[in-house]
C-alpha cells in the first residue's frame, strides 16, 4: 500500500537534485525530493557558529566558478531569489615565504604581469595557450559539459573534424604534470598551475587530463562567492521548487527502491512509509548507496553489482578545514608594501615549489601528514553580513588523507588544526591577537555529515580509471540511465562530475524528459 503518489521521486536533495527537480516541475510533473538531513542543499552549507552567534561559516562549499553563468542559474533567475554572486578582482594569490606573490587577476594582463616576475617566457606561454584554448572552452568543453556525454569513439570522431578538436585531443593525451613540465620553466608557476588543477581533483599524473591546465587559463570566469553564504544558492533553488508546487521531505531516509517486474515503482522509507513513483525514481546518491544499499541483490544484475562495488573514490579529494572567528581580518606580511594583497580572494600558503604538490600526493598514498599547503579566504572582507558588525570569519583548507596510518582523526584533528594555525599566524602575525574562537573539520567529519561523500570524497568519484564522460560513474550508466527501467542518476558521480556546477542535474533532466517524450521548453528559448 502506497501512502502518496508522485510522477517521480528524487533521492537526496543536493544541489544537482534540486536543479533536476526544478526542471521537471516546470514541465508539469509532480515530483518529490527526499532528504535525510534537516536542510536541502547538500554541500551548500552555511552554519551559524553555535558558540559565537552571528558568525557564519561555509564549512563545505565556498569557492564557486562561473556559477552565475550556468544555464540553470540564468533560466531560473536565481539572482532575484537571493543567490547573488561576486567575483573579486584579485582572485587568487600564492603568498611565498620570501615575500613574493604569484597572482591571478580577473584582468588577464595583470596576471601576465605577475607571472613575468618569475619567468617572462612563462608569461608568454600562458598568453599563447589562453588564446589557443578560448575557442575550445567556448565551442567544445562548455557545450560538452552541458549535455549528456557522447560515447568515446563518437566523441573522438567528431573532434577530429576540426582543428580545435584535434588540438584538444592532442593536449588531452598528456597528464597535467607532463603538460606543465613541458610548457613552463618556473617552479613557482608550475606549482601554482598544478595546485589549481588539483583543486579540480584530477590527479596530476593521469594521462588524458593535460587539457585541464590550458582550459583553466582560457576560462573567462574565476572563483566566485555567494553573498550571505553558500546556503543562499540552495535556498534560491528551494524557492523555485516551492513556487512550482514541488515538495521536499527532510528528515526522510530511504530504506529501499521498490522494483516490480524490472521497473522502479517507488521508494520505501526507514519509517515504513511507501511512496509511489508513476514514471521514475532518480538517485542523487553515490553508486554504492544506490545499487548496493537501496536495491535488493536479487533485483540487480550481478554485473552491475560488481561495477558499483569497484567504483573508485578520489584519493586526493578529502579536505581538512580550519575555521576562525576574528576581531580583525588577516594582515599578511607580504602585503606590507602591497596592501592590495590583503584583498586577495583566495589566499594560498605553503606552496613554494613543484615538489610541494607531488609530496602531498605521496602522503595521501601513504596515509601520512603532507607538507602544510593550504588555501582559504576571509569572506567578510567582501561580505560583512557573515559576521557581527566589525568582526570577521576566515578559513583555510588543506588536502589531507582520509585514512591516517595508525592514527584516528578524532584524536589528532585539534593538533593538526594548531599546525595549520601556526603557519597562518607566521604569515599573518596579527591573527595572534585577533582570534576569538576556532574549530576544525576532518575528512571523517565530512563523511559523517554527508554519507554520499564516501571516504571524504567531495566529488563523489575519482576521475581516474576511466570514470569520466560516457563511462561515469561506470560503463553502462554514463547517460544517467540504469539497467532498471525508470531508475535514473543525477548526482556528482555522473558527467561532468563534482564541484558546484548543477550540470549533472541539468543533463539528467534532458535525458528523463526526452525518455518521457516531453518537449523541453527551455530549448525553444
LUMRO-895232 format. One record per atom (N, C-alpha, C): x, y, z; residue in one letter. Coordinates in steps of 0.05 Angstrom, whole numbers, plus 5000, padded with zeros to 4 digits. Example, Ala and Ser with C-alpha at 12.3 -4.5 7.8 and 13.67 -1.06 7.14 Angstrom:
2
526448865156A 524649105156A 526449345156A 525749555142S 527349795143S 525850015157S 
***
This chain:
525
501749765000X 500050005000X 501850255000X 501350434980X 502750684979X 501250904993X 502751065009X 501451285023X 500951525006X 502851584987X 502551804969X 503651734942X 502851884922X 503651824895X 504652074881X 506952044866X 508152264851X 508852154823X 509252334805X 510352254779X 513152144782X 514752284799X 517452204803X 518452264831X 520452114840X 521752154866X 524752174862X 525952374875X 528852414874X 529952354902X 532052194903X 533352114928X 535652304933X 535552454955X 537552644961X 536752924951X 537353124966X 536553404958X 539053574957X 541253464946X 543553634940X 542953814917X 544853994910X 544154194890X 543554074863X 544753854855X 544053734829X 541253624829X 540353504851X 537653414853X 535653644852X 536353874865X 534554104865X 534354224837X 536554234822X 536454334794X 534754154778X 535053884780X 533453694765X 530553734772X 529853744798X 527053764806X 525854014795X 527254244795X 526154494785X 525354464755X 527054334739X 526454304711X 524054114707X 523953894722X 521753704719X 519053834727X 519153984749X 516754124758X 515754324737X 517754464725X 516954664705X 515554554681X 516054294676X 514754164653X 512154034661X 511154084686X 508553994694X 508453734709X 510753624716X 510753374731X 510553424761X 509453234775X 509253244804X 511553084815X 513453224828X 515953104836X 516653164865X 517552954879X 518352964907X 521252914910X 522653074927X 525453014935X 525452924964X 527052724970X 527252604997X 530052665007X 530252785031X 532852855042X 533052765071X 535252625078X 535652525105X 536352745125X 537552965115X 538353175133X 536053375138X 536653565156X 534453755163X 534153975142X 536254015125X 536154235105X 536954115078X 535554205057X 536454125030X 538854285022X 540254195001X 542554344991X 545154194992X 545353975006X 547753825008X 550053995018X 552254005002X 554654145010X 554354455011X 552154555001X 551654845002X 550754915031X 552654905049X 552054935077X 553355185089X 551755355101X 552755585116X 551655565144X 553455525164X 552555485192X 553255715209X 551455775228X 552055975248X 553555835271X 555755955279X 557455845299X 555855815325X 555455565335X 553755535359X 554955665384X 557555705385X 558855835408X 559056135405X 558756225380X 559156515375X 556956605355X 554656675365X 552356755348X 553156985330X 552156965306X 552657185286X 554957125268X 556756935275X 558956865258X 558156635240X 558256675214X 557356475194X 559856345182X 559656075179X 561955925168X 560855755145X 562155765122X 561555595099X 563355345102X 562355145115X 564054925124X 564654725102X 563454745080X 563954535060X 564454655032X 562754815022X 562954924995X 563055224997X 565055344984X 565255634985X 566055754958X 568355674947X 569255774921X 567655644898X 566155804884X 564655704861X 565855844836X 565655704813X 566855814789X 564655854768X 564456104759X 562556174737X 559756074743X 559056064769X 556455944777X 554156104765X 554356374766X 552156534755X 551956534725X 553856394712X 553756364683X 552556094674X 551955924694X 550755664687X 547955704675X 547155544656X 544555584643X 542255574662X 542255384681X 540055354700X 539955594719X 542155714726X 542155944743X 540856174730X 541456224704X 540356444689X 537356394683X 536656144676X 533956084667X 531956114691X 532856044715X 531056074738X 531456334753X 533156504741X 533656784752X 534156774782X 536156604790X 536656564818X 537856804832X 538956994816X 539957234828X 537657404839X 535257364829X 532957514840X 531657364864X 532757134870X 531656974892X 533656944915X 535657124915X 537557134938X 540257014933X 540756904910X 543456794904X 544956994887X 546357174900X 547857394886X 550857334889X 552257324866X 555057254866X 556857494860X 559257494872X 561257684866X 563857534858X 565557664843X 568057554833X 570257754838X 571557744861X 573557954868X 575857964847X 576958204844X 578858264823X 581458104827X 582658124851X 585057964856X 583957694866X 583757514846X 582257264851X 583757064867X 586357034861X 587956834876X 590756954880X 591856914903X 594657004909X 596156784923X 598256684911X 600056494924X 602156664938X 602156674965X 603956834980X 606356664988X 608656744978X 611156594983X 612556685008X 614256505018X 615656555043X 617656785040X 618656825015X 620657035011X 619357315006X 616757335008X 615457585005X 614257644978X 614957474959X 613757504932X 610957374931X 609557434909X 606857314906X 606357254877X 604957034872X 604056954845X 601057004845X 600157174827X 597457274828X 595857214803X 593257144807X 591357104785X 589257324789X 588957494769X 587057714770X 584857664750X 582557784754X 580457774733X 581357924708X 583158114712X 584358254689X 586858084681X 586657954658X 588757764650X 591457904647X 591558154638X 594058284634X 595558314661X 594058354682X 595358374709X 596458104717X 595057894709X 596057624715X 598757574700X 598857654675X 601257624660X 603557784672X 602958024682X 605058184695X 606158044720X 604357914735X 605257774759X 607057544751X 606357394730X 607957164722X 610657244711X 610857484700X 613357584688X 615557604709X 614857654734X 616957674755X 618257404760X 616957194752X 618156924756X 619356824730X 618056894707X 619156804681X 617656954658X 619157104643X 617957234620X 617057034599X 618556814597X 617856604579X 615156484586X 614756424612X 612256314622X 609956494617X 610456754621X 608256954616X 607356944587X 609256924569X 608556904540X 607156644534X 608056424548X 606856164543X 603956154553X 603456284575X 600656284586X 598856444567X 599856664556X 598256814536X 597756644511X 599756504503X 599356334479X 597256124483X 597355984505X 595455764510X 592655874516X 592556104528X 589956224533X 588556284507X 589956404488X 588856464462X 588056214447X 589756014448X 589155764433X 586755614444X 586255634471X 584155474483X 581555624487X 581555884483X 578956024487X 576755914469X 577255874442X 575155754426X 574555464434X 576455324444X 576055044453X 574155044477X 574655224496X 572955234520X 570055314512X 569855514495X 567255624489X 565655444469X 567055324451X 565655174429X 565554874434X 567254764452X 567354474456X 566854404485X 568554494503X 568454404531X 565954484545X 565154734543X 562654824556X 560254684545X 559854664518X 557554514508X 557654224516X 559954094516X 560153814525X 559253784554X 559953974571X 559253944599X 556253984603X 554954134585X 552154204588X 550254014572X 551253774566X 549653584551X 550453304560X 548653104556X 549452834561X 551852754544X 553752604555X 556152544541X 555852354518X 557552384498X 557652204475X 559351964481X 558851734468X 560751504471X 563551594462X 565651494474X 568351584468X 569151584439X 568451374425X 569251354396X 567751574380X 565251614386X 563651814372X 564752094378X 565452144403X 566552404410X 569252454396X 570952254396X 573552284383X 573252334353X 571452194340X 570952234312X 569952514306X 568252614323X 567252884320X 569453094324X 571053054344X 573253254349X 575353254327X 575753024314X 577753004293X 577053174269X 574553264267X 573653414243X 574653704243X 575453814266X 576254094267X 578954124279X 580254354272X 582954404283X 582954434313X 580854564324X 580654604353X 580154334366X 578554164354X 578053904366X 580553734366X 582153744344X 584653594343X 586653694364X 586753954368X 588554064388X 587753964416X 585153964421X 584153864447X 584953574451X 584553404431X 585353124433X 588353094437X 589953254424X 592853234426X 593753304454X 592753524465X 593653614492X 592553424513X 590153314508X 588953134528X 590552874532X 592252804513X 593852564516X 595852584539X 596552824546X 598552864567X 597152864594X 598752824615X 597852874642X 598253164648X 596853284668X 597453554676X 600353604683X 601553404696X 604453434704X 606153444679X 605653274660X 607253274635X 606853534620X 604353634619X 603853884604X 605354124617X 605254144644X 606454364658X 609554354655X 610654114658X 613554094656X 614454144627X 612854074608X 613554114580X 613454404572X 611454554583X 610954824573X 612055054591X 612555004616X 613355214635X 615955154648X 617455374655X 620155334666X 620355414696X 618755604705X 618955694733X 617755484752X 619155394772X 618055204792X 615555324806X 615555584811X 613255704824X 610855704806X 611255774781X 608955774762X 607955484758X 609855304755X 609055024753X 607354934776X 608354994800X 606854914824X 604155044826X 604055294819X 601455434820X 599455314801X 600255264777X 598455154757X 597454874765X 599354704776X 598554434784X 596754434809X 597254634826X 595554644850X 592754724842X 592454914824X 589754994816X 588454754801X 589954604786X 588954364773X 588054164794X 589654144816X 589053964837X 586454034851X 585854294852X 583254374864X 580954264848X 581454194823X 579354074807X 579353774811X 581053674829X 581153394838X 582053194817X 583553284798X 584653094778X 587453034785X 588152784788X 590852704794X 592752804773X 594752954780X 596553084761X 598152884745X 598252634754X 599852434739X 598152284718X 595552324718X 593852164700X 593852284672X 594552114652X 594352204625X 591352234618X 590852394598X 588152454590X 587052714600X 588552844618X 587553094630X 589453334626X 591253314608X 593153534603X 591653784595X 589353754582X 587853994573X 586754154596X 586654044620X 585454194642X 586954454648X 589654444644X 591254684650X 590554914631X 590854874605X 590155104587X 587255174588X 585454984593X 582555054595X 582155234619X 583555184641X 583355364664X 584355644657X 586555664642X 587555924634X 585656064616X 584255924599X 582556044579X 579856124589X 579056024613X 576456094623X 576256394629X 574056514621X 573656804625X 572556864652X 572056654669X 570956694695X 572756564716X 572956694739X 574756604760X 572956524784X 574256484807X 572856404831X 570856614840X 568556524850X 566456704859X 565556614887X 564056794901X 562756724926X 559856824925X 558156684940X 555356764942X 555056944967X 553957184963X 553457364985X 551557245005X 552157275031X 550557155052X 551156875058X 552956745042X 553756465047X 552756285025X 554156055021X 553555865000X 550755755002X 549655745027X 546955635031X 544855805016X 545556055010X 543556214996X 542956114968X 544855974955X 544355844930X 542355624933X 542655454954X 540755244959X 537955364965X 537955574981X 535355694988X 533955804963X 535455914944X 534356024920X 533055794903X 534455564901X 533355344887X 530855234900X 530955214926X 528555124941X 526255314937X 526755574936X 524755774930X 523455714903X 525055654883X 523955584856X 522155344858X 523055134872X 521554884874X 518854934888X 518855084909X 516355134923X 514455304906X 515655484890X 513955654873X 512655494851X 513755254845X 512655074825X 511154844837X 510454874863X 508854684878X 510254414882X 512954414882X 514454174888X 514554124918X 515253884925X 515553804953X 518353704959X 519353774983X 521953664993X 521353565021X 521753305025X 521353195051X 524153165065X 524653315086X 527053295101X 526653085123X 528853025137X 528752815158X 527452555148X 527952495122X 526752265109X 529052095096X 529451855106X 531651685096X 530451445081X 531351405056X 530351175041X 531550905052X 529850705053X 530750435060X 531350275035X 529550295015X 530050144990X 528450274968X 529450224944X 527950294919X 526150064912X 523650114909X 521749904903X 521749844873X 522049584867X 522149494839X 520149274834X 518549304813X 516649094805X 516949044776X 517248784769X 517448704741X 519648854727X 521948894740X 524249024728X 524049324725X 522049444738X 521649734736X 521549854764X 522850094767X 522550234793X 519750354795X 518550314818X 515750404821X 515350574846X 517550614862X 517250774885X 519550744905X 519050844929X 521150844949X 519850784976X 521250614992X 520450565019X 522350705038X 521350855058X 522950995077X 523550825102X 525550905117X 526250745141X 524050745161X 522250945161X 519950945180X 517650775170X 518050645147X 515950465137X 514150575116X 514150835112X 512450955092X 513350865064X 511350825046X 511850745019X 510650955000X 512251064982X 511351274964X 511551174935X 509451204920X 509451104893X 510551314873X 512151214854X 513051384832X 511951264806X 510151414794X 508751314770X 510551294746X 512551474744X 514151494720X 517151434724X 518351524747X 521251494750X 522051534779X 524351414786X 525851474810X 528651564801X 529651764814X 532351864808X 534051874833X 536451774831X 538251774854X 540451994851X 540552164871X 542752364872X 544952264890X 544952014898X 546851894917X 549151774902X 551151664917X 553351534903X 552551264893X 554051144874X 553250884862X 552950664882X 554650664903X 554450444922X 552050464940X 551250704947X 548750744961X 546350654944X 546450744919X 544150684901X 543850384895X 546050264886X 545849994876X 546349774896X 547949834917X 548549624937X 546949644962X 546149884970X 544649924995X 541649934991X 540750044968X 537850104965X 536449914946X 537849734934X 536649544915X 537149264925X 535149094927X 535548824936X 537348674916X 539248524926X 541248394908X 539948234886X 537748094891X 536547924871X 535248084848X 534848344853X 533548514832X 535548664815X 538148634820X 540148774805X 542048574791X 542548604765X 544448424752X 547148414767X 548348184769X 550848154783X 553048334771X 553048364745X 555048544732X 554848824743X 552448924747X 552149194757X 552949214787X 552449004802X 553449004829X 556549014830X 557748864813X 560748864812X 561749144804X 560449274784X 561349534776X 561049744799X 558849724813X 558449904836X 560449854858X 561049604863X 563049534883X 565749644876X 566449644850X 569049734841X 569250034836X 567150174841X 567250474837X 569350594856X 571050764845X 573250864860X 572851154868X 573651214893X 573451484903X 576151624900X 576151894902X 578452054895X 580352064919X 582751964916X 584651954937X 585452234948X 585652434930X 586652694938X 584452894943X 581852804943X 579652994947X 579253084975X 579652904996X 578952985023X 580253245032X 578653395048X 579653655058X 579453665089X 581353805100X 581353885128X 580854185129X 579054275147X 578554555148X 579054675175X 580154915176X 580655065200X 578955325197X 577155365216X 575255585215X 575655775238X 575856035233X 576456235253X 574156445256X 573756525281X 572156765287X 574256985296X 574057215283X 576257415286X 575157695294X 576857845308X 576358125312X 577158295288X 579258205274X 580258345250X 580958145228X 580958225203X 581758045182X 584757995183X 585657775170X 588557725170X 590057945155X 592358025165X 594158215152X 596758075146X 597258025121X 599657865113X 602058035111X 604357925121X 606758085119X 607558145090X 606757965072X 607258015043X 605958265033X 603858355047X 602358585038X 603358855049X 605558845064X 606559095076X 607159305055X 608359215033X 608959405012X 606859394989X 605059214991X 602959184970X 600259124984X 598959334995X 596559295011X 594359144996X 594359144969X 592259014955X 592258714960X 594458604969X 594558314974X 592858234997X 592258415015X 590358355037X 587558345027X 587058415002X 584458394989X 584258164970X 586257984971X 586157744954X 583857574963X 582457464944X 580057304949X 580957034960X 582356874944X 583356614952X 586356654958X 587256584982X 590056604990X 591156324993X 593456274981X 594856014982X 597456054998X 597855885018X 600255895035X 601655625035X 604255635036X 605855385038X 606555265012X 605655374990X 606255264963X 608655414952X 611055294953X 613455434945X 614655324920X 614155074914X 615454954891X 613854704881X 614554604858X 613154374847X 613054134866X 615254094880X 615453864898X 613353874920X 612354114927X 610354144948X 607853984941X 607153994915X 604753854907X 605253554905X 607453474893X 607953184890X 608353054917X 609453194936X 609753084963X 606953034976X 605153224970X 602453204980X 601052944970X 601352894944X 600152654933X 601352394945X 604052394948X 605352164960X 604352104988X 603852325004X 602952285031X 600052175032X 598452255013X 595752145011X 595951845007X 597851754991X 598051464986X 599051315011X 600751445026X 601951315050X 600151345075X 598251535075X 596751585098X 598251745119X 600051915110X 601652075129X 600952375124X 601752545143X 601152825141X 602852955119X 601653085100X 603253215078X 604353485088X 606153605073X 607053875079X 604654055080X 604754255098X 602454435101X 602254625078X 600554555059X 599854735036X 596854775039X 596055025042X 593255075048X 592255325033X 589655335030X 588455565016X 585855635029X 585155895028X 582655975041X 581956265036X 580356375053X 579156645048X 578256765075X 577957025074X 576557175096X 574057285083X 571857135082X 569457215068X 568457485075X 568757565100X 567557815110X 568958065100X 571358035088X 572658255074X 570858345051X 569458155039X 567758215016X 564858215022X 564058095045X 561258075052X 561058095083X 560858335094X 560758375123X 558358235136X 556358155121X 553958035133X 554557765146X 556857645141X 557357385151X 558757385179X 558657615192X 559757635220X 558457875233X 558457885260X 557458115274X 558958375265X 557758605268X 558958855260X 561858885270X 563758945252X 566458985260X 568158735263X 566858495261X 568258245264X 568458095238X 569857865238X 570457725213X 570457425218X 570057275196X 570556985196X 572656935174X 574156725178X 576156645158X 576556335160X 577556225139X 578055935139X 580455865122X 581655635127X 583755515110X 583055225106X 583455125082X 583054845075X 585754725068X 586054465074X 588354315066X 587554045056X 588753955034X 588353685025X 589753495044X 588453295053X 589453115074X 588352835070X 589852625077X 588752355073X 586252295090X 584452145079X 582152065094X 582951865115X 584751685108X 585751485128X 588651555135X 589151585161X 591751625171X 592951365182X 595351305175X 596551055184X 596951065214X 595750875228X 596050845257X 595051075273X 593351255262X 592351485277X 589351505272X 587851625291X 585051665289X 584551965287X 583052045267X 582652335262X 581352465287X 579552325300X 578152445323X 580052525345X 582452395347X 584352455368X 586552645359X 586852685333X 589152855324X 588253105309X 585653145305X 584853365288X 585453635301X 585153655328X 585653915341X 588653985338X 590353785342X 593253825339X 593953915311X 592653785291X 593353875263X 592254155258X 589954215269X 588954495266X 590954695277X 592254635299X 594254815311X 596654845292X 597454625278X 599654645259X 598954845237X 596554815226X 595655005205X 595555285216X 594555315240X 594355585252X 597055715256X 599055545264X 601755655267X 602855765242X 602455625219X 603355725193X 601855985186X 599355985191X 597656215184X 598556455200X 599156415225X 599956645242X 602756745235X 604456565225X 607156655216X 606856835192X 604956785175X 604556935151X 602857185156X 601057165176X 599257395183X 599557435213X 601657565222X 602157585251X 599957705268X 598257875256X 596057995272X 593957795282X 593957555270X 591957355279X 592257285308X 594657295319X 595157215347X 593357375366X 592957625361X 591257795378X 588457825368X 587757705345X 585157745333X 583257515337X 584257275344X 582557045344X 580657045369X 578157015363X 576056995384X 575656695391X 575556535370X 575056245373X 575756105347X 576055845348X 576555695323X 575655405327X 575155265304X 574454985305X 575354855279X 575454595278X 576454445255X 574454235246X 574754155221X 573153935210X 575153755195X 575053495201X 576753295187X 575253165164X 576753015147X 575352875125X 573352665136X 573852555159X 571952365171X 569352515178X 569652755188X 567252915194X 565652965169X 566953005146X 565553035121X 563852795114X 564952555117X 563452315110X 561152275130X 561552345155X 559352325175X 557052505168X 557752745160X 555652945153X 554252875127X 555852795107X 554852735080X 555652445073X 554152245080X 554851965075X 555351905045X 554152065027X 554652014999X 557452084991X 558852255007X 561652335002X 563452135016X 563251885007X 564751665019X 567751725018X 569051655040X 571951695043X 572651995040X 570752165047X 571252455046X 571452565018X 570652414998X 570852504970X 568652704963X 569452954961X 567553164956X 566253144928X 567653004910X 566752994882X 565252734875X 564952564894X 563452314891X 564652154868X 567152094869X 568351914849X 570852034836X 572951864834X 575351934821X 574951974791X 576652134779X 576552174750X 578651994736X 579851824751X 581751624740X 580251364735X 581751174724X 580550914720X 578250904700X 578251104682X 576151114661X 573451214671X 573251324696X 570751414707X 570151704698X 570151744672X 569652014661X 567751994638X 566452224632X 564752234608X 562652024607X 562451884584X 560451684579X 560651444598X 562951414611X 563451194629X 563451284659X 562251514664X 561951594692X 559051564701X 558551414722X 560351304742X 561851054733X 560550894714X 561950664703X 560550594677X 561850434660X 560650364634X 557850254637X 556050354621X 553250274621X 551450464636X 552650634653X 550950814669X 551751104663X 553251154642X 554351424637X 552451614623X 549951534619X 548051704605X 545651764624X 546151734650X 544151804671X 541951594674X 542051394656X 540151164658X 541450934672X 539850744682X 540950504694X 539750254680X 540550024690X 539449774678X 536649714686X 535549874705X 532849834714X 531050054701X 528949974689X 527250164675X 526050364695X 526250614687X 525050824704X 526850914727X 529350804729X 531150884750X 533451034737X 533951284746X 535951464735X 537951554757X 540051684747X 542051804765X 542252104759X 543052264779X 543252554774X 545452684791X 547052534806X 548952654825X 551652704813X 553452784830X 556252844822X 557752604812X 556752364817X 558052124806X 557652114776X 555952284765X 555452294736X 557052504722X 557052504695X 558352704679X 556952974684X 558453204686X 561353224683X 562853194710X 561553124731X 562953074757X 562153264778X 563853264799X 563253414823X 563753714821X 564053844844X 564054134847X 561254234844X 560854494851X 558154604849X 557854714820X 556654554803X 556054644776X 553154604769X 551754414782X 548954354776X 548654214749X 550854154735X 550554044708X 549753754708X 550553584727X 549453314726X 546353314728X 545253494746X 542353514747X 541153624722X 542453824710X 541553954686X 541453754663X 543553594661X 543753394639X 541753164644X 541453084669X 539552864675X 536752944667X 536053204671X 533453304664X 532953264634X 535053324618X 534753294589X 534153004582X 535552814595X 535152524589X 532352434597X 531552504622X 529052404633X 526652514617X 526752774611X 524552894596X 524452774567X 526852724556X 526852604529X 525652324530X 526252164550X 525151894552X 522151904556X 521152114570X 518252134574X 516852254550X 518352344530X 517152464507X 516052734512X 517152874532X 516353144538X 518253344526X 517153524510X 518753734498X 519953914519X 522553964517X 523954124536X 523654424529X 522054564545X 521254834537X 523655024536X 525754974552X 527955164552X 529555154526X 529354934511X 530854914486X 529755094464X 527255184467X 526055344446X 526555644451X 527855704474X 528355984480X 530856094468X 
***
